[in-house]
Amino acid sequence: MANARSSPEEFAFTNRPASARPAAPGDRISCRATNPLSIQDDLSKVFLDERQAKATTATRLFRNDGIFAAIAKTVLPAYFESKRARFSIWSTGCSSGEEVYSMAMIALNEFERAKRRPLFEAFGTDINPQRIGEARLGVYGRPSRDAFGRNYWLLLDRYAEIGPHQVRMGEELLASCRFSLFDMRKRPKKHTFFFIVCNHVLQYYDTDGQKLIIENLKAVLNPGGYLYLEGLTEACLADAGLRKAGGVPHLFVTSAGR
Ligand SMILES: C[S@@+](CC[C@H](N)C(=O)[O-])C[C@H]1O[C@@H](n2cnc3c(N)ncnc32)[C@H](O)[C@@H]1O
C-alpha cells in the first residue's frame, strides 16, 4: 500500500541530466517542473517501479480540502440544478483509491443533507496495477488522530469501519466506487462524468502532455460539469478552453459551458 504519510513534495527528486543514461529501476527520476514527462515517455519507471512509486503514487484519505469544498459548495448544487439522472465522478490518477472514497463520503453525506436519493457513482483509474488492487480492497492503515479534522473523522466513522490499525471502507462505499487500470493519455470511450478530478498528476507532464490529457478529459465531461485540475501550467491553461469556476482554486468549467 502507498505510504500515506509521504508525499511527492517530501520526496527528494534529483535532476536527470539531459545526457544521462536511460533510467534504471530504482534510479530516482526527476520529473515535475524540472524534467516533466512527455506524451511518449515510458511511465513505468516513474509510476510502476515500486521504489519510485512509493513517492509518485503517494496519497491519503481526505488529502485535499479544496476538492471536498468544491463538491459540497459548487459541483453538487450545480448537479442538483442540472436535473441529470446520476452524479458521476472520476478520479483520473487515483493511486490506491483514498481520494475516490473520500470524495464518495463527501458526496453521500451531501445527498443526505439535501434529502435526495444518492444517485451516485465514483470511478478511479490509474496505470499502476498494484495500486488499483489496493483501491479495490479499500483497506488502509489507520490514519493518525491529527491526520485530518473532526468533520472527516465523523464521515469515516459513518461510512467505514475504523479498527485499531486499519480502516475498512464500508458496503455503501464499496458499492458506489469502482476502479480500473486506465492511462489518461488515452481518450475514454464508454462513460461521461459530471465531475473529473486530476489531482497531483499533471505536474509530472510537460505542456503537450497536459494539453492532451485535458482534451481527453474535456471530451467526457457532461455539459455544465466541472474539472478539478491541480498542477496545470499557465502555458497550458491559456489555450485549454477552460474558465476558472466558483472562486475555487483549480476548479474549472469549459469555456463553452456555464
Ligand atoms: C501522486 S499520485 C496522486 C493520487 C491522488 N490523485 C491524490 O492526489 O492523492 C499520482 C498518480 O497518478 C498516476 N498516473 C500518472 N500518470 C498517469 C496516467 N497517464 N494515467 C493514469 N494514471 C496516471 C500515478 O500512477 C499515481 O498513482
The ligand as a MOL file (V3000), in Angstrom:
LIG
                    3D

  0  0  0     0  0            999 V3000
M  V30 BEGIN CTAB
M  V30 COUNTS 27 29 0 0 0
M  V30 BEGIN ATOM
M  V30 1 C 0.7320 11.4440 -6.6050 0
M  V30 2 S -0.4650 10.2460 -7.1000 0 CHG=1
M  V30 3 C -1.9390 11.1880 -6.8460 0
M  V30 4 C -3.0450 10.3620 -6.2250 0
M  V30 5 C -4.2950 11.1730 -5.9190 0
M  V30 6 N -4.8470 11.7510 -7.1280 0
M  V30 7 C -4.0280 12.2420 -4.8870 0
M  V30 8 O -3.9690 13.4050 -5.2530 0
M  V30 9 O -3.8800 11.9090 -3.7080 0 CHG=-1
M  V30 10 C -0.3160 10.3030 -8.8750 0
M  V30 11 C -0.9300 9.0810 -9.5500 0
M  V30 12 O -1.1400 9.3570 -10.9420 0
M  V30 13 C -0.9560 8.1480 -11.6510 0
M  V30 14 N -0.7240 8.4800 -13.0640 0
M  V30 15 C 0.3130 9.1460 -13.6040 0
M  V30 16 N 0.1790 9.2270 -14.9380 0
M  V30 17 C -0.9790 8.6050 -15.2580 0
M  V30 18 C -1.6660 8.3640 -16.4830 0
M  V30 19 N -1.1760 8.7660 -17.6550 0
M  V30 20 N -2.8420 7.7040 -16.4370 0
M  V30 21 C -3.3490 7.2780 -15.2510 0
M  V30 22 N -2.7340 7.4630 -14.0500 0
M  V30 23 C -1.5630 8.1280 -14.0440 0
M  V30 24 C 0.2400 7.5190 -10.9580 0
M  V30 25 O 0.3520 6.1310 -11.1870 0
M  V30 26 C -0.0470 7.8580 -9.4780 0
M  V30 27 O -0.7140 6.8190 -8.8310 0
M  V30 END ATOM
M  V30 BEGIN BOND
M  V30 1 1 1 2
M  V30 2 1 2 3
M  V30 3 1 2 10
M  V30 4 1 3 4
M  V30 5 1 4 5
M  V30 6 1 5 6
M  V30 7 1 5 7
M  V30 8 2 7 8
M  V30 9 1 7 9
M  V30 10 1 10 11
M  V30 11 1 11 12
M  V30 12 1 11 26
M  V30 13 1 12 13
M  V30 14 1 13 14
M  V30 15 1 13 24
M  V30 16 1 14 15
M  V30 17 1 14 23
M  V30 18 2 15 16
M  V30 19 1 16 17
M  V30 20 1 17 18
M  V30 21 2 17 23
M  V30 22 1 18 19
M  V30 23 2 18 20
M  V30 24 1 20 21
M  V30 25 2 21 22
M  V30 26 1 22 23
M  V30 27 1 24 25
M  V30 28 1 24 26
M  V30 29 1 26 27
M  V30 END BOND
M  V30 END CTAB
M  END
